Amino acid sequence: MAQMMGQALNCLRCQQPLESRGVLQFRVGGATGLGGMLLGSLNQLGETRLPLEVRVCPGCGHVELFRA
Ligand SMILES: [Zn+2]
């Protein structure tokens, strides 16, 4: 419970500080996979966007996602 926003987060593997690479808007919901690709723009009606912050470890390349 002690880890909150603004605090440095370390890699689970090598304990190096993770570098933030910004926030990506992940699309969730709606149709997924090949069907969703074929539906194209129509598929966007049923989906929502989930902002996730991407943090990358400079040491081993481990990536973690955090809800932004
Ligand atoms: Zn690492």
N, CA, C, O and the ligand as a Tripos MOL2 file, in Angstrom:
@<TRIPOS>MOLECULE
protein
  273   271    69     0     0
PROTEIN
NO_CHARGES

@<TRIPOS>ATOM
      1 N           0.8100   -1.2000    0.0000 N.3       1 MET1
      2 CA          0.0000    0.0000    0.0000 C.3       1 MET1
      3 C           0.8510    1.2600    0.0000 C.2       1 MET1
      4 O           0.3290    2.3600   -0.1820 O.2       1 MET1
      5 N           2.1520    1.1130    0.2020 N.am      2 ALA2
      6 CA          3.0160    2.2850    0.3150 C.3       2 ALA2
      7 C           3.3780    2.8540   -1.0500 C.2       2 ALA2
      8 O           3.7380    4.0270   -1.1490 O.2       2 ALA2
      9 N           3.2890    2.0340   -2.1200 N.am      3 GLN3
     10 CA          3.6890    2.5110   -3.4340 C.3       3 GLN3
     11 C           2.5450    3.2770   -4.0860 C.2       3 GLN3
     12 O           1.4790    2.7230   -4.3560 O.2       3 GLN3
     13 N           2.7900    4.5610   -4.3310 N.am      4 MET4
     14 CA          1.7800    5.3910   -4.9800 C.3       4 MET4
     15 C           2.4170    6.1810   -6.1030 C.2       4 MET4
     16 O           3.6020    6.0260   -6.3980 O.2       4 MET4
     17 N           1.6090    7.0390   -6.7330 N.am      5 MET5
     18 CA          2.0850    7.8360   -7.8510 C.3       5 MET5
     19 C           3.2710    8.7080   -7.4310 C.2       5 MET5
     20 O           3.3360    9.1850   -6.2980 O.2       5 MET5
     21 N           4.1960    8.9040   -8.3540 N.am      6 GLY6
     22 CA          5.3150    9.7750   -8.0940 C.3       6 GLY6
     23 C           6.4940    9.0720   -7.4560 C.2       6 GLY6
     24 O           7.5930    9.6230   -7.3790 O.2       6 GLY6
     25 N           6.2630    7.8670   -7.0050 N.am      7 GLN7
     26 CA          7.3590    7.1400   -6.3730 C.3       7 GLN7
     27 C           8.0970    6.3150   -7.4250 C.2       7 GLN7
     28 O           7.4830    5.7530   -8.3310 O.2       7 GLN7
     29 N           9.3970    6.2520   -7.2950 N.am      8 ALA8
     30 CA         10.1940    5.4930   -8.2490 C.3       8 ALA8
     31 C           9.8490    4.0110   -8.1370 C.2       8 ALA8
     32 O           9.7750    3.4430   -7.0470 O.2       8 ALA8
     33 N           9.6420    3.4090   -9.3080 N.am      9 LEU9
     34 CA          9.3340    1.9890   -9.3340 C.3       9 LEU9
     35 C          10.5240    1.2420   -9.9140 C.2       9 LEU9
     36 O          11.0780    1.6310  -10.9420 O.2       9 LEU9
     37 N          10.9020    0.1830   -9.2520 N.am     10 ASN10
     38 CA         12.0540   -0.5760   -9.7010 C.3      10 ASN10
     39 C          11.6340   -1.8400  -10.4260 C.2      10 ASN10
     40 O          10.5760   -2.4130  -10.1670 O.2      10 ASN10
     41 N          12.4960   -2.2560  -11.3450 N.am     11 CYS11
     42 CA         12.2520   -3.4730  -12.1100 C.3      11 CYS11
     43 C          12.1790   -4.6710  -11.1670 C.2      11 CYS11
     44 O          12.9570   -4.7900  -10.2200 O.2      11 CYS11
     45 N          11.2200   -5.5550  -11.4550 N.am     12 LEU12
     46 CA         11.0600   -6.7320  -10.6120 C.3      12 LEU12
     47 C          12.2210   -7.7100  -10.7900 C.2      12 LEU12
     48 O          12.4980   -8.5230   -9.9080 O.2      12 LEU12
     49 N          12.8940   -7.6260  -11.9320 N.am     13 ARG13
     50 CA         13.9520   -8.5920  -12.2320 C.3      13 ARG13
     51 C          15.3060   -8.1160  -11.7270 C.2      13 ARG13
     52 O          16.0100   -8.8440  -11.0280 O.2      13 ARG13
     53 N          15.6680   -6.8710  -12.0930 N.am     14 CYS14
     54 CA         17.0220   -6.4210  -11.7830 C.3      14 CYS14
     55 C          17.0460   -5.1750  -10.8980 C.2      14 CYS14
     56 O          18.1110   -4.6130  -10.6450 O.2      14 CYS14
     57 N          15.8920   -4.7510  -10.4360 N.am     15 GLN15
     58 CA         15.8050   -3.6770   -9.4390 C.3      15 GLN15
     59 C          16.2620   -2.3200   -9.9460 C.2      15 GLN15
     60 O          16.4860   -1.4140   -9.1430 O.2      15 GLN15
     61 N          16.4080   -2.1530  -11.2560 N.am     16 GLN16
     62 CA         16.7430   -0.8330  -11.7840 C.3      16 GLN16
     63 C          15.4680    0.0030  -11.8840 C.2      16 GLN16
     64 O          14.3750   -0.5330  -12.0640 O.2      16 GLN16
     65 N          15.6220    1.3260  -11.7650 N.am     17 PRO17
     66 CA         14.4390    2.1780  -11.8660 C.3      17 PRO17
     67 C          13.8290    2.1090  -13.2590 C.2      17 PRO17
     68 O          14.5390    2.1960  -14.2610 O.2      17 PRO17
     69 N          12.5290    1.9550  -13.3140 N.am     18 LEU18
     70 CA         11.8380    1.8890  -14.5990 C.3      18 LEU18
     71 C          11.7210    3.2770  -15.2090 C.2      18 LEU18
     72 O          11.4920    4.2570  -14.5000 O.2      18 LEU18
     73 N          11.8800    3.3570  -16.5340 N.am     19 GLU19
     74 CA         11.7620    4.6260  -17.2470 C.3      19 GLU19
     75 C          10.3720    4.7260  -17.8720 C.2      19 GLU19
     76 O           9.9130    3.8150  -18.5610 O.2      19 GLU19
     77 N           9.7150    5.8550  -17.6120 N.am     20 SER20
     78 CA          8.3950    6.0610  -18.2040 C.3      20 SER20
     79 C           8.5220    6.3700  -19.6870 C.2      20 SER20
     80 O           9.3590    7.1800  -20.0870 O.2      20 SER20
     81 N           7.6970    5.7290  -20.4990 N.am     21 ARG21
     82 CA          7.6960    5.9750  -21.9460 C.3      21 ARG21
     83 C           6.3700    6.5810  -22.3880 C.2      21 ARG21
     84 O           5.9920    6.4940  -23.5560 O.2      21 ARG21
     85 N           5.6750    7.1920  -21.4450 N.am     22 GLY22
     86 CA          4.4470    7.8770  -21.8240 C.3      22 GLY22
     87 C           3.2250    6.9970  -21.6480 C.2      22 GLY22
     88 O           3.3050    5.8680  -21.1650 O.2      22 GLY22
     89 N           2.0980    7.5460  -22.0520 N.am     23 VAL23
     90 CA          0.8100    6.8790  -21.8640 C.3      23 VAL23
     91 C           0.2550    6.4710  -23.2150 C.2      23 VAL23
     92 O           0.2250    7.2610  -24.1580 O.2      23 VAL23
     93 N          -0.1790    5.2320  -23.2890 N.am     24 LEU24
     94 CA         -0.8100    4.7390  -24.4990 C.3      24 LEU24
     95 C          -2.2930    4.5410  -24.2500 C.2      24 LEU24
     96 O          -2.7050    4.1760  -23.1480 O.2      24 LEU24
     97 N          -3.0920    4.7830  -25.2790 N.am     25 GLN25
     98 CA         -4.5360    4.5760  -25.1700 C.3      25 GLN25
     99 C          -4.8620    3.1840  -25.7070 C.2      25 GLN25
    100 O          -4.9320    2.9660  -26.9170 O.2      25 GLN25
    101 N          -5.0540    2.2690  -24.7970 N.am     26 PHE26
    102 CA         -5.4010    0.9230  -25.2120 C.3      26 PHE26
    103 C          -6.9070    0.8250  -25.4100 C.2      26 PHE26
    104 O          -7.6940    1.3320  -24.6110 O.2      26 PHE26
    105 N          -7.2780    0.1680  -26.4810 N.am     27 ARG27
    106 CA         -8.7000   -0.0060  -26.7580 C.3      27 ARG27
    107 C          -9.1600   -1.3470  -26.2060 C.2      27 ARG27
    108 O          -8.5780   -2.3950  -26.4890 O.2      27 ARG27
    109 N         -10.2090   -1.2820  -25.4210 N.am     28 VAL28
    110 CA        -10.7460   -2.5090  -24.8410 C.3      28 VAL28
    111 C         -12.2360   -2.5880  -25.1580 C.2      28 VAL28
    112 O         -12.8730   -1.5760  -25.4510 O.2      28 VAL28
    113 N         -12.7650   -3.7590  -25.0980 N.am     29 GLY29
    114 CA        -14.1720   -3.9500  -25.4140 C.3      29 GLY29
    115 C         -14.3780   -4.0730  -26.9050 C.2      29 GLY29
    116 O         -13.4180   -4.0680  -27.6750 O.2      29 GLY29
    117 N         -15.6190   -4.1830  -27.3110 N.am     30 GLY30
    118 CA        -15.9010   -4.3730  -28.7240 C.3      30 GLY30
    119 C         -15.4210   -5.7380  -29.1810 C.2      30 GLY30
    120 O         -15.0720   -6.5880  -28.3620 O.2      30 GLY30
    121 N         -15.4050   -5.9410  -30.4610 N.am     31 ALA31
    122 CA        -14.9380   -7.2070  -30.9950 C.3      31 ALA31
    123 C         -13.4190   -7.2330  -30.9880 C.2      31 ALA31
    124 O         -12.7640   -6.2080  -31.1740 O.2      31 ALA31
    125 N         -12.8750   -8.4130  -30.7720 N.am     32 THR32
    126 CA        -11.4200   -8.5310  -30.7130 C.3      32 THR32
    127 C         -10.9190   -9.4800  -31.7960 C.2      32 THR32
    128 O         -11.7010  -10.2070  -32.4090 O.2      32 THR32
    129 N          -9.6330   -9.4630  -32.0190 N.am     33 GLY33
    130 CA         -9.0270  -10.3860  -32.9590 C.3      33 GLY33
    131 C          -9.3590  -10.0430  -34.3990 C.2      33 GLY33
    132 O          -9.6230   -8.8890  -34.7340 O.2      33 GLY33
    133 N          -9.3420  -11.0540  -35.2360 N.am     34 LEU34
    134 CA         -9.5420  -10.8370  -36.6720 C.3      34 LEU34
    135 C         -10.9110  -10.2230  -36.9490 C.2      34 LEU34
    136 O         -11.0380   -9.3520  -37.8100 O.2      34 LEU34
    137 N         -11.9260  -10.6690  -36.2310 N.am     35 GLY35
    138 CA        -13.2600  -10.1190  -36.4390 C.3      35 GLY35
    139 C         -13.2940   -8.6300  -36.1740 C.2      35 GLY35
    140 O         -13.9180   -7.8740  -36.9180 O.2      35 GLY35
    141 N         -12.6290   -8.2120  -35.1200 N.am     36 GLY36
    142 CA        -12.6000   -6.7960  -34.7950 C.3      36 GLY36
    143 C         -11.8710   -5.9930  -35.8450 C.2      36 GLY36
    144 O         -12.2560   -4.8620  -36.1420 O.2      36 GLY36
    145 N         -10.8220   -6.5630  -36.4130 N.am     37 MET37
    146 CA        -10.0780   -5.8620  -37.4530 C.3      37 MET37
    147 C         -10.9450   -5.6740  -38.6940 C.2      37 MET37
    148 O         -10.9040   -4.6270  -39.3400 O.2      37 MET37
    149 N         -11.7200   -6.6860  -39.0140 N.am     38 LEU38
    150 CA        -12.5510   -6.6080  -40.2130 C.3      38 LEU38
    151 C         -13.6860   -5.6200  -40.0190 C.2      38 LEU38
    152 O         -14.0980   -4.9470  -40.9640 O.2      38 LEU38
    153 N         -14.1950   -5.5320  -38.7920 N.am     39 LEU39
    154 CA        -15.2860   -4.6060  -38.5370 C.3      39 LEU39
    155 C         -14.8260   -3.1620  -38.6650 C.2      39 LEU39
    156 O         -15.6140   -2.2840  -39.0150 O.2      39 LEU39
    157 N         -13.5530   -2.9160  -38.3830 N.am     40 GLY40
    158 CA        -13.0020   -1.5920  -38.5730 C.3      40 GLY40
    159 C         -13.6630   -0.5460  -37.7020 C.2      40 GLY40
    160 O         -13.8230   -0.7370  -36.4970 O.2      40 GLY40
    161 N         -14.0490    0.5680  -38.3220 N.am     41 SER41
    162 CA        -14.5450    1.7100  -37.5570 C.3      41 SER41
    163 C         -15.8450    1.3900  -36.8360 C.2      41 SER41
    164 O         -16.1290    1.9830  -35.7960 O.2      41 SER41
    165 N         -16.6280    0.4780  -37.3580 N.am     42 LEU42
    166 CA        -17.8770    0.1240  -36.6850 C.3      42 LEU42
    167 C         -17.6000   -0.4450  -35.3100 C.2      42 LEU42
    168 O         -18.3960   -0.2900  -34.3840 O.2      42 LEU42
    169 N         -16.4680   -1.1000  -35.1880 N.am     43 ASN43
    170 CA        -16.1110   -1.7290  -33.9320 C.3      43 ASN43
    171 C         -15.8940   -0.7050  -32.8270 C.2      43 ASN43
    172 O         -16.0330   -1.0310  -31.6480 O.2      43 ASN43
    173 N         -15.5580    0.5090  -33.1840 N.am     44 GLN44
    174 CA        -15.2510    1.5190  -32.1760 C.3      44 GLN44
    175 C         -16.4790    1.9300  -31.3700 C.2      44 GLN44
    176 O         -16.3580    2.5370  -30.3060 O.2      44 GLN44
    177 N         -17.6420    1.6000  -31.8750 N.am     45 LEU45
    178 CA        -18.8550    1.9770  -31.1510 C.3      45 LEU45
    179 C         -18.9460    1.2650  -29.8070 C.2      45 LEU45
    180 O         -19.4720    1.8190  -28.8410 O.2      45 LEU45
    181 N         -18.4390    0.0530  -29.7460 N.am     46 GLY46
    182 CA        -18.6140   -0.7360  -28.5400 C.3      46 GLY46
    183 C         -17.3820   -0.8090  -27.6700 C.2      46 GLY46
    184 O         -17.3180   -1.6240  -26.7500 O.2      46 GLY46
    185 N         -16.4090    0.0250  -27.9460 N.am     47 GLU47
    186 CA        -15.1860   -0.0970  -27.1830 C.3      47 GLU47
    187 C         -14.9410    1.1480  -26.3270 C.2      47 GLU47
    188 O         -15.4940    2.2190  -26.5770 O.2      47 GLU47
    189 N         -14.1170    0.9740  -25.3370 N.am     48 THR48
    190 CA        -13.6740    2.0910  -24.5140 C.3      48 THR48
    191 C         -12.1570    2.1260  -24.5380 C.2      48 THR48
    192 O         -11.5030    1.1430  -24.8880 O.2      48 THR48
    193 N         -11.6130    3.2650  -24.1630 N.am     49 ARG49
    194 CA        -10.1640    3.4140  -24.1660 C.3      49 ARG49
    195 C          -9.6380    3.4040  -22.7320 C.2      49 ARG49
    196 O         -10.1970    4.0350  -21.8350 O.2      49 ARG49
    197 N          -8.5680    2.6800  -22.5550 N.am     50 LEU50
    198 CA         -7.9610    2.5550  -21.2370 C.3      50 LEU50
    199 C          -6.5470    3.1230  -21.2900 C.2      50 LEU50
    200 O          -5.6670    2.5190  -21.9020 O.2      50 LEU50
    201 N          -6.3130    4.2750  -20.6600 N.am     51 PRO51
    202 CA         -4.9740    4.8590  -20.6760 C.3      51 PRO51
    203 C          -4.0320    4.0980  -19.7490 C.2      51 PRO51
    204 O          -4.3010    3.9450  -18.5580 O.2      51 PRO51
    205 N          -2.9280    3.6250  -20.3140 N.am     52 LEU52
    206 CA         -1.9440    2.8880  -19.5240 C.3      52 LEU52
    207 C          -0.5660    3.5190  -19.6980 C.2      52 LEU52
    208 O          -0.1250    3.7920  -20.8150 O.2      52 LEU52
    209 N           0.0940    3.7410  -18.5830 N.am     53 GLU53
    210 CA          1.4620    4.2530  -18.6450 C.3      53 GLU53
    211 C           2.4210    3.0970  -18.8560 C.2      53 GLU53
    212 O           2.3470    2.0730  -18.1760 O.2      53 GLU53
    213 N           3.3220    3.2790  -19.8110 N.am     54 VAL54
    214 CA          4.2980    2.2530  -20.1280 C.3      54 VAL54
    215 C           5.6100    2.5810  -19.4340 C.2      54 VAL54
    216 O           6.1470    3.6760  -19.5960 O.2      54 VAL54
    217 N           6.1150    1.6470  -18.6730 N.am     55 ARG55
    218 CA          7.4150    1.8350  -18.0280 C.3      55 ARG55
    219 C           8.3340    0.6990  -18.4440 C.2      55 ARG55
    220 O           7.9760   -0.4770  -18.3770 O.2      55 ARG55
    221 N           9.5390    1.0870  -18.8810 N.am     56 VAL56
    222 CA         10.4860    0.1330  -19.4290 C.3      56 VAL56
    223 C          11.7360    0.0980  -18.5690 C.2      56 VAL56
    224 O          12.2320    1.1400  -18.1410 O.2      56 VAL56
    225 N          12.2410   -1.0880  -18.3170 N.am     57 CYS57
    226 CA         13.4950   -1.2200  -17.5930 C.3      57 CYS57
    227 C          14.6580   -1.0680  -18.5670 C.2      57 CYS57
    228 O          14.7260   -1.8010  -19.5530 O.2      57 CYS57
    229 N          15.5790   -0.1260  -18.3140 N.am     58 PRO58
    230 CA         16.7180    0.0600  -19.2230 C.3      58 PRO58
    231 C          17.7140   -1.0890  -19.1410 C.2      58 PRO58
    232 O          18.5530   -1.2480  -20.0280 O.2      58 PRO58
    233 N          17.6280   -1.8770  -18.1000 N.am     59 GLY59
    234 CA         18.5940   -2.9490  -17.9200 C.3      59 GLY59
    235 C          18.2540   -4.2060  -18.6920 C.2      59 GLY59
    236 O          19.0900   -4.7290  -19.4290 O.2      59 GLY59
    237 N          17.0260   -4.7000  -18.5300 N.am     60 CYS60
    238 CA         16.6760   -5.9890  -19.1250 C.3      60 CYS60
    239 C          15.5420   -5.8850  -20.1310 C.2      60 CYS60
    240 O          15.2020   -6.8720  -20.7820 O.2      60 CYS60
    241 N          14.9450   -4.6940  -20.2670 N.am     61 GLY61
    242 CA         13.8800   -4.5460  -21.2490 C.3      61 GLY61
    243 C          12.5220   -4.9520  -20.7480 C.2      61 GLY61
    244 O          11.5560   -4.9590  -21.5110 O.2      61 GLY61
    245 N          12.4280   -5.2890  -19.4860 N.am     62 HIS62
    246 CA         11.1400   -5.6410  -18.9060 C.3      62 HIS62
    247 C          10.1860   -4.4600  -19.0020 C.2      62 HIS62
    248 O          10.5820   -3.3220  -18.7490 O.2      62 HIS62
    249 N           8.9400   -4.7170  -19.3620 N.am     63 VAL63
    250 CA          7.9440   -3.6630  -19.5160 C.3      63 VAL63
    251 C           6.8000   -3.8960  -18.5320 C.2      63 VAL63
    252 O           6.2960   -5.0080  -18.3750 O.2      63 VAL63
    253 N           6.4140   -2.8110  -17.8820 N.am     64 GLU64
    254 CA          5.2460   -2.8930  -17.0170 C.3      64 GLU64
    255 C           4.2470   -1.8190  -17.4120 C.2      64 GLU64
    256 O           4.6190   -0.7340  -17.8600 O.2      64 GLU64
    257 N           2.9880   -2.1380  -17.2400 N.am     65 LEU65
    258 CA          1.9200   -1.1980  -17.5700 C.3      65 LEU65
    259 C           1.1970   -0.7860  -16.3020 C.2      65 LEU65
    260 O           0.8960   -1.6110  -15.4400 O.2      65 LEU65
    261 N           0.9250    0.5140  -16.2070 N.am     66 PHE66
    262 CA          0.2100    1.0320  -15.0540 C.3      66 PHE66
    263 C          -0.9700    1.8580  -15.5290 C.2      66 PHE66
    264 O          -0.8800    2.5630  -16.5340 O.2      66 PHE66
    265 N          -2.0480    1.7710  -14.8240 N.am     67 ARG67
    266 CA         -3.2120    2.5690  -15.1880 C.3      67 ARG67
    267 C          -2.9060    4.0410  -14.9640 C.2      67 ARG67
    268 O          -2.4930    4.4490  -13.8780 O.2      67 ARG67
    269 N          -3.1190    4.8380  -16.0200 N.am     68 ALA68
    270 CA         -2.7900    6.2610  -15.9390 C.3      68 ALA68
    271 C          -4.0100    7.0850  -15.5760 C.2      68 ALA68
    272 O          -3.9180    8.3070  -15.4640 O.2      68 ALA68
    273 ZN         15.1360   -5.0600  -15.4150 Zn       69 ZN69
@<TRIPOS>BOND
     1     1     2 1
     2     2     3 1
     3     3     4 2
     4     3     5 am
     5     5     6 1
     6     6     7 1
     7     7     8 2
     8     7     9 am
     9     9    10 1
    10    10    11 1
    11    11    12 2
    12    11    13 am
    13    13    14 1
    14    14    15 1
    15    15    16 2
    16    15    17 am
    17    17    18 1
    18    18    19 1
    19    19    20 2
    20    19    21 am
    21    21    22 1
    22    22    23 1
    23    23    24 2
    24    23    25 am
    25    25    26 1
    26    26    27 1
    27    27    28 2
    28    27    29 am
    29    29    30 1
    30    30    31 1
    31    31    32 2
    32    31    33 am
    33    33    34 1
    34    34    35 1
    35    35    36 2
    36    35    37 am
    37    37    38 1
    38    38    39 1
    39    39    40 2
    40    39    41 am
    41    41    42 1
    42    42    43 1
    43    43    44 2
    44    43    45 am
    45    45    46 1
    46    46    47 1
    47    47    48 2
    48    47    49 am
    49    49    50 1
    50    50    51 1
    51    51    52 2
    52    51    53 am
    53    53    54 1
    54    54    55 1
    55    55    56 2
    56    55    57 am
    57    57    58 1
    58    58    59 1
    59    59    60 2
    60    59    61 am
    61    61    62 1
    62    62    63 1
    63    63    64 2
    64    63    65 am
    65    65    66 1
    66    66    67 1
    67    67    68 2
    68    67    69 am
    69    69    70 1
    70    70    71 1
    71    71    72 2
    72    71    73 am
    73    73    74 1
    74    74    75 1
    75    75    76 2
    76    75    77 am
    77    77    78 1
    78    78    79 1
    79    79    80 2
    80    79    81 am
    81    81    82 1
    82    82    83 1
    83    83    84 2
    84    83    85 am
    85    85    86 1
    86    86    87 1
    87    87    88 2
    88    87    89 am
    89    89    90 1
    90    90    91 1
    91    91    92 2
    92    91    93 am
    93    93    94 1
    94    94    95 1
    95    95    96 2
    96    95    97 am
    97    97    98 1
    98    98    99 1
    99    99   100 2
   100    99   101 am
   101   101   102 1
   102   102   103 1
   103   103   104 2
   104   103   105 am
   105   105   106 1
   106   106   107 1
   107   107   108 2
   108   107   109 am
   109   109   110 1
   110   110   111 1
   111   111   112 2
   112   111   113 am
   113   113   114 1
   114   114   115 1
   115   115   116 2
   116   115   117 am
   117   117   118 1
   118   118   119 1
   119   119   120 2
   120   119   121 am
   121   121   122 1
   122   122   123 1
   123   123   124 2
   124   123   125 am
   125   125   126 1
   126   126   127 1
   127   127   128 2
   128   127   129 am
   129   129   130 1
   130   130   131 1
   131   131   132 2
   132   131   133 am
   133   133   134 1
   134   134   135 1
   135   135   136 2
   136   135   137 am
   137   137   138 1
   138   138   139 1
   139   139   140 2
   140   139   141 am
   141   141   142 1
   142   142   143 1
   143   143   144 2
   144   143   145 am
   145   145   146 1
   146   146   147 1
   147   147   148 2
   148   147   149 am
   149   149   150 1
   150   150   151 1
   151   151   152 2
   152   151   153 am
   153   153   154 1
   154   154   155 1
   155   155   156 2
   156   155   157 am
   157   157   158 1
   158   158   159 1
   159   159   160 2
   160   159   161 am
   161   161   162 1
   162   162   163 1
   163   163   164 2
   164   163   165 am
   165   165   166 1
   166   166   167 1
   167   167   168 2
   168   167   169 am
   169   169   170 1
   170   170   171 1
   171   171   172 2
   172   171   173 am
   173   173   174 1
   174   174   175 1
   175   175   176 2
   176   175   177 am
   177   177   178 1
   178   178   179 1
   179   179   180 2
   180   179   181 am
   181   181   182 1
   182   182   183 1
   183   183   184 2
   184   183   185 am
   185   185   186 1
   186   186   187 1
   187   187   188 2
   188   187   189 am
   189   189   190 1
   190   190   191 1
   191   191   192 2
   192   191   193 am
   193   193   194 1
   194   194   195 1
   195   195   196 2
   196   195   197 am
   197   197   198 1
   198   198   199 1
   199   199   200 2
   200   199   201 am
   201   201   202 1
   202   202   203 1
   203   203   204 2
   204   203   205 am
   205   205   206 1
   206   206   207 1
   207   207   208 2
   208   207   209 am
   209   209   210 1
   210   210   211 1
   211   211   212 2
   212   211   213 am
   213   213   214 1
   214   214   215 1
   215   215   216 2
   216   215   217 am
   217   217   218 1
   218   218   219 1
   219   219   220 2
   220   219   221 am
   221   221   222 1
   222   222   223 1
   223   223   224 2
   224   223   225 am
   225   225   226 1
   226   226   227 1
   227   227   228 2
   228   227   229 am
   229   229   230 1
   230   230   231 1
   231   231   232 2
   232   231   233 am
   233   233   234 1
   234   234   235 1
   235   235   236 2
   236   235   237 am
   237   237   238 1
   238   238   239 1
   239   239   240 2
   240   239   241 am
   241   241   242 1
   242   242   243 1
   243   243   244 2
   244   243   245 am
   245   245   246 1
   246   246   247 1
   247   247   248 2
   248   247   249 am
   249   249   250 1
   250   250   251 1
   251   251   252 2
   252   251   253 am
   253   253   254 1
   254   254   255 1
   255   255   256 2
   256   255   257 am
   257   257   258 1
   258   258   259 1
   259   259   260 2
   260   259   261 am
   261   261   262 1
   262   262   263 1
   263   263   264 2
   264   263   265 am
   265   265   266 1
   266   266   267 1
   267   267   268 2
   268   267   269 am
   269   269   270 1
   270   270   271 1
   271   271   272 2
@<TRIPOS>SUBSTRUCTURE
     1 MET1         2 RESIDUE 1 A MET
     2 ALA2         6 RESIDUE 1 A ALA
     3 GLN3        10 RESIDUE 1 A GLN
     4 MET4        14 RESIDUE 1 A MET
     5 MET5        18 RESIDUE 1 A MET
     6 GLY6        22 RESIDUE 1 A GLY
     7 GLN7        26 RESIDUE 1 A GLN
     8 ALA8        30 RESIDUE 1 A ALA
     9 LEU9        34 RESIDUE 1 A LEU
    10 ASN10       38 RESIDUE 1 A ASN
    11 CYS11       42 RESIDUE 1 A CYS
    12 LEU12       46 RESIDUE 1 A LEU
    13 ARG13       50 RESIDUE 1 A ARG
    14 CYS14       54 RESIDUE 1 A CYS
    15 GLN15       58 RESIDUE 1 A GLN
    16 GLN16       62 RESIDUE 1 A GLN
    17 PRO17       66 RESIDUE 1 A PRO
    18 LEU18       70 RESIDUE 1 A LEU
    19 GLU19       74 RESIDUE 1 A GLU
    20 SER20       78 RESIDUE 1 A SER
    21 ARG21       82 RESIDUE 1 A ARG
    22 GLY22       86 RESIDUE 1 A GLY
    23 VAL23       90 RESIDUE 1 A VAL
    24 LEU24       94 RESIDUE 1 A LEU
    25 GLN25       98 RESIDUE 1 A GLN
    26 PHE26      102 RESIDUE 1 A PHE
    27 ARG27      106 RESIDUE 1 A ARG
    28 VAL28      110 RESIDUE 1 A VAL
    29 GLY29      114 RESIDUE 1 A GLY
    30 GLY30      118 RESIDUE 1 A GLY
    31 ALA31      122 RESIDUE 1 A ALA
    32 THR32      126 RESIDUE 1 A THR
    33 GLY33      130 RESIDUE 1 A GLY
    34 LEU34      134 RESIDUE 1 A LEU
    35 GLY35      138 RESIDUE 1 A GLY
    36 GLY36      142 RESIDUE 1 A GLY
    37 MET37      146 RESIDUE 1 A MET
    38 LEU38      150 RESIDUE 1 A LEU
    39 LEU39      154 RESIDUE 1 A LEU
    40 GLY40      158 RESIDUE 1 A GLY
    41 SER41      162 RESIDUE 1 A SER
    42 LEU42      166 RESIDUE 1 A LEU
    43 ASN43      170 RESIDUE 1 A ASN
    44 GLN44      174 RESIDUE 1 A GLN
    45 LEU45      178 RESIDUE 1 A LEU
    46 GLY46      182 RESIDUE 1 A GLY
    47 GLU47      186 RESIDUE 1 A GLU
    48 THR48      190 RESIDUE 1 A THR
    49 ARG49      194 RESIDUE 1 A ARG
    50 LEU50      198 RESIDUE 1 A LEU
    51 PRO51      202 RESIDUE 1 A PRO
    52 LEU52      206 RESIDUE 1 A LEU
    53 GLU53      210 RESIDUE 1 A GLU
    54 VAL54      214 RESIDUE 1 A VAL
    55 ARG55      218 RESIDUE 1 A ARG
    56 VAL56      222 RESIDUE 1 A VAL
    57 CYS57      226 RESIDUE 1 A CYS
    58 PRO58      230 RESIDUE 1 A PRO
    59 GLY59      234 RESIDUE 1 A GLY
    60 CYS60      238 RESIDUE 1 A CYS
    61 GLY61      242 RESIDUE 1 A GLY
    62 HIS62      246 RESIDUE 1 A HIS
    63 VAL63      250 RESIDUE 1 A VAL
    64 GLU64      254 RESIDUE 1 A GLU
    65 LEU65      258 RESIDUE 1 A LEU
    66 PHE66      262 RESIDUE 1 A PHE
    67 ARG67      266 RESIDUE 1 A ARG
    68 ALA68      270 RESIDUE 1 A ALA
    69 ZN69       273 GROUP 0 **** ****
